[in-house]
Amino acid sequence: MDIEFSTQGTPGPKRSAEWHRAIASAYFPLELVFRDAARFDGRLAIWQIGEVSLSRLTSEALSYHRRAGHLRSVSGEEEYLVTVPVSSPVSFRQCGKEVHCAPGGFILERSHEPYDFAHASAADLWVLKVSARMLAGRIRAPDRFCSLGFDASAGAGGLLADMLPLLPRRLGSLGRESRAAVGRQLVDLIGLAVAEDPRTLTSGQSSVRLAHLTRIEVLVRRRLSEPGLDAAAIAREVGISVRYLHDLFRDTGQPVGQWIRDQRLEAARAALADPGNRQSIATIAYACGFNDQAQFSRSFREGFGLSPREYRAMQRRTGAPAN
């Protein structure tokens, strides 16, 4: 494993403080409420898998609270925790909505909104930490789904849960390129598991409108390489009017043109971050639908703060994802 922490051997009075530091380092700062701080016992193991962090957390009963005060000092992009309970149910509340998740399910938690998370008995949890940008490349507006528990016993969610305990035994034999590929596959499985759930079509909007949006998202991701893919082409392919298409995206708070551009940029960023991708920057730009390399470079710098060349060089130099 890449990092391991245990309260074993830590004097009782210091255990809660040490666990606070371990949790903040692994995820982000949280307020912890212990049932018996001096006797608390916990273990945390962390593996970096490309751009995804995987951790296994086993501990006594505990509650975790992301407070408004924690958010005042937030820097960097939003992240999501994807929690898969193994041995005990957990409860989670965020944005006024509460969900209870038993083993056999998983939930999503946002870093940039306050929340409460708890387990009333000793728990064994798998936790994936994924950037909002990476997750949004598979799920449009993933914040919609933080009030739902998803199935981790069958389908894509079941495959995700099956993979997690196997990965630590195999990661040591994987090179950097293979690890990065596995990280992307984990996020793909999260996206597939969410998309498979029929409730995602009725989460906050009408099922008809969300069904149209889902079809549009699939179409756009399949045809990102086409520079001429615009609102008119999408509306024609999906069988709706351009006006209705713009109306659908008005509900999401993001114009369709901006969303397509963001999808192109995220696809390009992922390709540049992939250590196994040997394509030139120009080839990647064209493959993501940019027919003007200068425009691509400007848009990439605006979106990520670095030129494509600088971003790729940093990835190769550090071997770690940029935040």
ABEGO torsion letter per residue (X at the ends): XABBBBABGBBAAAAAAAAAAAAAAABBBBBBBBABAAABBBBBBBBBBEABBBBBBBBBBBBBBBBAAAAAABBEBBBBBBBBBAABBBBBBBGGBBBBBBBGBBBBBBAABBBBBBBABBBBBBBBBBBAAAAAAABBGAAAAAABBBBAABEAAAAAAAAAAAAAAAAAABBAAAAAAAAAAAAAAAAAAAAABAAAAABGBBAAAAAAAAAAAAAAAAAAABAABBAAAAAAAAGBBAAAAAAAAAAAGBBAAAAAAAAAAAAAAAAAABAABABBAAAAAAAAGBABAAAAAAAAAAAAGBBAAAAAAAAAAAGBBBX
